[in-house]
Amino acid sequence: MQQERGLSSGYLASNGEKFKKDLQTKRKDVQRSFQKFLQYCHHHRINYKHKIEELYTIRKKIDRFQIDADFAFDYYSKLIREIENDYLKLTLDITDNKVKNILQSYTNVSFMKESLGQIRGSFSGLLSQETQKFKLLHRAIHAKGMYDASLYRFEATAQTNFQREFASIVKSPDYVYMQNIIQNIFTNATLQADIDPTEWFINTTHIINQLYTLEQEQLKLIDAHIKDKTNDVTVTLVMNILLFVLFLLFTVWLSLKLKYDIAKNIKLLSEYKNAVDRSSIVSKTNTKGMITYVNDKFCAISGYTREELVGQSHNIVRHEDMPRSAFKNMWQTILAKKPWFGIVKNKKKNGDFYIVEVTINPILDQDGNIEEFIAIRNDITSVVKLHEDLEHTQEDLIFRMGEIGETRSQETGYHVRRVAKYSELLAKHYGLSDKEIKYLTTASPMHDIGKVGIPDDILNKPGALTTNEWEIMKRHAEIGYELFKDSQKPLLKTAAIIAYEHHEKYDGSGYPRGIKGEEIHIYGRITALADVFDALGSDRCYKKAWPDEKIFKLIKEESGKHFDPKLVDIFFEHLDDFLAIRDRYHDCSSFMQEEKA
């Protein structure tokens, strides 16, 4: 039913035919599930006849586009809640209190999963669109109420060990993060600009996966209890044969009824589990890592047939961007009989890639030994690509803004390109992390963005500046800092630091604050050397380019004065690389030459 809900919403939202085939298939699956449900639950037949008729009517309206996606989503969600409530009532028929409590606990965990799924989807919608916020927020509030009610019932029925396990989930960073986001949005009724939709989706999915693990543990406990109960009943039967035949017959009847009730409810639990599993990419491996099973979704996304996959290791879909060492932690975790969660880039048969969010659970036998591993994946390729596109757009905008600052002072846009490349090279050999190098390289073109606030007659004056003009010119560092200082984005914070500190000098004689040594952020020290090296070797409105010998002599003389001595050493150790960058991005090169290079 959950899959039919999703496909119906997608069909209505896209107003196209691409969902139609899958939607018809899922409708047939739901119909078969209803028939099996009614075989076990005759007393629900009359009530469900009305619900099925209503469902047929809604399906016709969906096929004719007579209702919208939100109406369809709300209808299916309401129907799912009704089925879940009926499902909970089934546990009342169980006469064994221990089994009843476990089944009720299991059912409440299932309800909590469904509620969190609705909250996750609603908040993902809130974080990714500007319209229908009230409706999505209302849906999330309703789902939160369902979650709290199920949580209360779970705490009232669950065994102590399951409550302890759930308590550890509640204390996890993912759960704390999720609760903080929910409380934030419900309390303020506004979205925080710094909430990352991808982070929200991943963290809440982790919690849902942990609830799934808790479900499975309860199913195992039910199975173990059934076996113990069967053994107890067998012993009782033998004893009662010797005592009294009539009492034996009564015991047999009671045992059969108990087994029937449990089997009936386990069958329903299995149907519910299968309905959820149909939405995931699933594979199983043996303890040696060889694939023993893949579902249709695995074959579809990878491009391999089931015959090509079974008997192989997952290396068959390993992408070269994922080193073998990346899976070392995964194996250590699952061999320790713990679930592993992660994001993996895989390779299709045709060479394309796809990115999945993976949960791997070790399956244990009765003795606690690992029987096999099951991996459940969700395709997040489109989400990752969207995030990368946004990052590239942001980087391009920052670069263009840096070019604007340079062109106002009649300097070539290649100056900011060279400064960025010099800064990247210095940062790499200085030992900064990949993330720091990326922020510095992307933000360094903004080092002189403050020049947009300097008058043209000063900025482009061909001769020497007066004392008053020089004081005005020096203000560009503070102007650039003021533009970005209040941003919460790491990249723009980096731009603020560079704009503010790239004219500071190692001996404290720079501006605007006169700080020295390592008081100057490494971003400022790196950009200072990169900027001066390029400026001295380039023609400006107030000077001609210096020869290399004169530039090198000044840089050496300014080591420990203007520049960080360690950076000066790096510069001369890798001088050929810096000169190669200058030659590649020289001011006379055309855009097409650069692209070919």
N, C-alpha and C positions, 0 to 999 in steps of 0.2 A: 504493500500500500504506500510506503514511503517513496518507493521508486516511481509508482504511478503518479504520486503527487508532484515529484520533481519534473517528470517528463511532461505532464499536463501543463504545468506552469511554464516550462520552456517552450512548448508548442504554442501556447497562447501569446507568450511574450515575443517570440520570433515571427509569428504569423507566417510560418513556413511549413514545408512538408518534411523537413529533415528529422523531426521527432516522431513522425506519424507511425512508421514501421515499428520502432521500439515501443511506442506507446501502446499499440495494439497487442504486441507480445506481452507486455506487463499486465495489461487488462486480463488477458487469458490466464496468466499466472495467478492474479488476484482472485479470479473466478474459481480456479481450482482450489485455492487456499480456503475460500469461503465454503466450498462443498465439503472439503475434508473437515473443516471446523464444525459444520453442522452435523456431520456423521457422528461426531463424538458428543455433541451438545444438542440433543433433540429439543430440550426445553427452551432453546434460544431460536428455534426455527421460525416461529411467528414474528418475533421481534425483528429478526434479520431479514425476513421477507420484505418488510417495509423499507429497511435500509438499503437492500439490494436494488429495489425498484427506484428508490431515490437516486442511487448511484448511477443507474442506467440513464435516468433523466439528465443528470449533470453531465454525463459523458456525451450525450447527444448535443447538449448546449456547447460543450467544449469543441466538438467536431465542427459546429456551425459558427464558432467564434461569437456566441451570444453572451458570454461572460468573459471577464478579464482574468489575468493571471493571479492577481491578489485574491479575488473572490474564490478561484479554484483552490489556491493554497490554503485559505482559511477553511474551506469546506472539508478538504481532505484531512487537515489537521484536527478538525472537530471529530471526524469519523474515526481517525486513529485513536483519539482520546477515548471515545466510546468503546472501541474494541479493547483497548488496554484496561478500561474499568471492568468490562465483562470478563476479561482474562483474569483480573485480580479476584473476581467473585468465584472463579472456578476453584481457587485454592480452598474455599470454604467447604467443598465437598470431601476434602481429604480428612480422614479420621485420625491419622497419625500426626500428633502435634509437632513432632520434630520435623517431619517432612513438610508439614503445612507451613511452619515458620521459615524453613529454608526456601520453599517455593514463593512465599510472600516476600521474603527478602530479595530473592532473585527478580521477581516481578517489579519491585520498587526500584531496583537498580536499573532495570530496563526503562522504566518511566523516567528516571533521572537522565539517562542517556538521550532519550527522545527530547526531553525538555531542553537539555544543553545544546542539542543539535539545532533546535528552533532558535535558541538565544544566539548561538554562533551565526546562523544564517541571517537573522534579523540585524545583528550588529555589523556583520560584514556588509549588508546592504546599506546600513546607516553610514558606514565609513567610506563607501564607494560611490554614493549618489547624493544628489542635493534635494531630490523630490521624495514625497511620501514618507518623510521622516516620522511624522506623528503615527502613521499606521504601523510602521516597522517598530517604533518604540512601544506602542500599545501591544503588539504581538509579543515583543520581548518581555514586557511586564507580565503578561498572562503566562508565558512559558516559565518565568521565574517563580510565579505562584505555584504552578504545577510541580516544579522542581522542589520547592520548599516542602510541599505537602508529601511528596514521595520520600524526601529525606527524613521527615518526621516519622513516617511509617517504617522506613528502613531501620532507624535507630530503635524503634520499639520492638522489632521482630528479629533483627539480625543477631547472630551469635557473637560472642565477645571477640573472637579472633577476626571476624569480618569487620566489626566495628573498629578494631585496632588498625586493620589494614586501610580502612577508609579514612581514619584519622591521619594516617601518614600521607594519604593523597591530599587531604585538606591542608597539611602543613607544607606541601611542596611549593616551590616558587611559581610553577605554572598556575596552581589553584589560587594562590594569593594574588598573582597578577590578574587572573580572571575576575576574582571577587572585587578587586580594586577598580577595574574598568567598569564592571556592572554597577557598583555603588556610585562611581563617579558620574556615569551617564544618567542613572536614575535620580541621583540627588540634584545634579545641575541641569538636567534635561537639555544639555548641550554637549556637543562633541569636542573633545580635546584635540587640538591640531596636531599634537605630536603622537597620537595613537597610530601605530603602524598596522594597517589591515592584515598584512601577511603575518606579523608577529601574533596578532590577536587570533587569527585562524589556526596557526600552528600550535599555540599554547593551549587553546580550548580543545583542539583535536587530541592533544596529548592526554588531557583529563578524560575525554570520552574514551580513548583507548584504554586508559587505566580502569575505567568502569567496566569496559568489556572484559578485561582480565579478571576483574572481581566476579563478573557473571560466570565466567568459565570455571572458576574455583568453586562456586556454589553448585554448579552442575555436577562437578566431580564429587562433591560431598553428597549430593542426592544419589548419584550412582552408587557410591560406596555404601550409603545407608540402605539402599534397596538390596544390595547383596547381603549385607549383615542381617537385614530383616528377613530375607529369604532363608538364610541359614537358621535363624532363630525359629522361624515358623516350621522348618523341617524337623528340628529337634523336638519342638512342641508336639508335632503330629505323631512322631514315633512314641513319645511318652504317653500321649492321650490314647493311642491304640491299646496300650496295655491297661489303661484306667477305665476308659468308657467310650464306646463306639459313637454314641450320640454326640458326646462332647467333641470327638474327633471330627465328625461331619460339620459341626458348627465352626470349628477352627479352620477347616478347609475352606468353607464358604467365606469366612472373614478374611482369610489370606488371599483368596482369589479376588475378592472385591478390592482389597487394598492394592494388589498388584495392578488390577485393571485401572483403578483411579490414578495411580502413579504413572502408569504407562500412557494413559490418555493425556495427562497434563505434560508429560515429557515430550510426547508427540507434538503437542501444541507449541511447546518451547522450541522444539527443533524447527517447526515451520516458521516461527518468528525469527529465529536465528538465520535460517536460509534466506528469508526475505531481506534481511539487512545485508548479508554477505553478497547478494547479487549486485550490489552497487560498488564492490571493491575489486581490485586486481589481486588475485590470490595465487600463491604457490606453496608447495610443501617440499621439504628436502629431508633426506635421511641424516644420520649423525655424521656421515662422511661428506656432507655438503652436496650430494647429488640430487637433482630434481626428481621428485617422484610424482608430482601432480601440478598442473597449472589449469586455471579456469579459462573460459573463452576470452575474458577481458585481457588476460595476460597475453594470449596469442594475438589478439587484435592490435594491442599497442606495440608489441615487439616485432610483429611481422613474421614470426616463426610459427610453424605448425606444432601441434602438441607432440607429434612424433619426433620432431627435431629437437625439442626441449627436454623431454623426459630422458633421464639417464645422463644428462650433462650437468656441469656445475653452472652457477650463475655468472661465471666468467664469460659465458656466451653472449651476455648482454652488457658486460662491463664496458663503460666508456673509458677511453684513454685519459680523460681528464680526472678520473677517479683512480688514484694510485692504489696499489695493493695494500699499502700500509694503512690506508684509510679504513680498512675493514678489520684491522687487528683488534681494535676496541670492541667492535661488534661481536667477534667470535669469543673474546674473553668474557663478555657480558652474558651471551646466551649459553655458553658452556658452564657458566656459574648458575644456570637455571633461572636467569632473570630476563625480563623482556628488554628489547633494545628498540630505541626510537631514533630515527634520523632521516635526512634528506639525501637522496642518491640520484646521480645523473647516469642514465643508462643509454645504451646504443641499440637502435633498431637494426633489423636485418639489412635494410636499404642504406644504412649509414647515417640516417638522421638520429637525433637524440630526443629523449624525453626525461623529465624530472619527476620523481615520485617521492611522496612522504611515506616512509616505511615504518611498520611496526612488526617486529619479529618476536614470536613467543615460542619458548621451548615447551613441548608437550611431554609430560612425564607419565610413566606408568605407575601402577599401584605401589611399587617399591621405591618410587622417587627417582627412578632412572630416566634419562632422556630417551624418549621413543622416537621423536622426530621434531622438526621445526616447521612452523607455519608463518608465512609472511603475508601481511595484508598491506596493500599500497593504495594510495590515492594519487591520481595524476594532477600535479600542480604546475605543469609546464607553462601553461598560459599565464598563471599568476607570476611565476618567476620572470618570464619574458616581459610582462607589463612592468614589473619593478625595474628591470634593467633598462627598458625604454625610458622610464621616468628619470633614472639616474643620468642617462646619456643626454637627455634633453636639458637637465639641470646643468650638466657640465658644459654643454655647448652654449647655453645662455651666459654662463659666467665668463667663458672665453670671449664671447662677442662683446660683453660689457667691458672686459679688459682692453679689447681692441678700440672701443669707443674712447676710453681714457687716453690711449696713445695717439689716436688720430687727431684728437683736439690739440695736441702739442706738435702736430705735423711730423709724428714719428711713425714709422712703418709698423703694420700689424705683426710683422715677423719678429719684432723685438719681443713681444709677449710669448710667442711660440718658442723662441730661443731661450728666454728666461725660464720657461716651464721645463724645457728639456734639460737645461743646465741644472736646475733645482732637483729634478728627478735623479740625475746622475750623482750629484753630491749626496742626496739623501740615501740613495742605495748603498754607496760605499761608506757612509757614516754609520750605517747599521739600523736605520729606522725600519719599523714594521711595514709590511705591504700596505696596510690601511693608511698609515701615516704618510707613506710615499704618495699614495693616490690622492689624499686630501691636499697635500702640498703641491703636487703637480697640477692638479685641477684648479686650485685657488690662486697660485702664484701670478697668473695673468692679471689679477685684480690688484697687484701691489701699488699701482699708481692711479687707481680709480678715483681717488680723491681729487685728482687734477680737474675733474669736471666742475669743481667749485672754485677754480682759480681763474681770474680774468684772462682773456686772450692776449691782451697787450703785455702782460707779465709772462704768461706761459710761453709765448712765441717770440719774445724779445730776442733779437739777434746778438745783442751785446751783453755786457755784464749787468747784473741786477744791482740796484741800489740797496742800501741796508733795509729800508722799509719794504721794498719789493721782495727781498729775500725772506723777510719775516712772513710775508703773505704767502710766498711760494711754499715755505716749510709747513704751512697749515694743511697741505694736501694729505699728510700722513694722518692727522686727526680727523679730517673730513672723511677719509676712507674708513677709518675705524668706527666713526659714528654711524656710518651706513649699515654696518653689519653687527655691531656689538650686542644688540638685544636679541639676535636670532638664536634659536635653540637647536638649529641644524649644525652638525659637526663641520660640514663643509664651509658654511658661511662663517662659523666661528673661526675656522682656519684663515679665511680671507681677512677677517677683522685683525687677527694677530699679525699677518704679513703686512697689511697696509700700515699698521701702527708702528711696527718695529724694524722695517727693512732699512731705515735710515739711521738706526742706532749703531754705535761703533763699539768695538770690543773693549776699548779703553775708557769708555764713558763719555766721549766727546761728541757723540751724535745727538740727534733730535728725534722726537719731541721731548722725551723725558730724561735723556742723559743717563740711561741705565748702562751697565757694563757687564762683560764676561757672560757667565751662564744665567745672569738675570735676564738677558735677552733670550727670548724663546728660540729654539733651534730653527724653527721656520723662518724667523726674522734674520738669523745669522746666515742661513743658506741663501735666502733670496737676496741679501745684501751683496754677497760675493757674485752671484749670478747676474744681478742687475748691473753692477759696476763693470764687470768684465765685458758685458755686451755693449753698455753705453760707451765705454772708452773706445771700442773697436768700431763704432758706428758714427756716421755723419749726423750731426744735430744742427739745429738752427743757429746755435751759438758757437759751434766748433766743428773741426774736421776730425775724422777718425784717426786714432793714434796707431802707429806701427806696433806690431806684436812685441818687439823687444822692449819698447817703452812701457807697454801694458804689463808685461811679465815682471819688469823691474819694480813698478809701483806696487803690484800685488805682493811681491816678496817683502818690500819695505814696509807695507802696511800690515803684515802678519803680526798679530798681537796688538795692533793699534786700531785699525779699522775692521780687520777681519779676524775670525776665529782661526788660530794657528793650525788646528787639526784640519779644518776645511781647506786651508791654503795647501797643506801637504797633500790632501786628496786631489786637489786641482792639478798640481804639477805631476803627481803620480799617474794621472789619467788624462794628461794634456791632449794627447792625440784624439781621445774620444770627444773632448770639448771642441776641438778644432773641426772634427768631422761634423758635429752638430751645426756649428757656425756655417760651414760650407754648404750643408744641405738646405739650411733655411736662410741663405743669404738674401739680402733685400732685392736683388735683381731677378731672383727666380720667379717664375710664373706659377700660378696656382696649379696648372696642369703638370708642370715639372715636379712640383712637390707631391702631387697625388701619385705620379708614376714612381717617384722615389720611395 
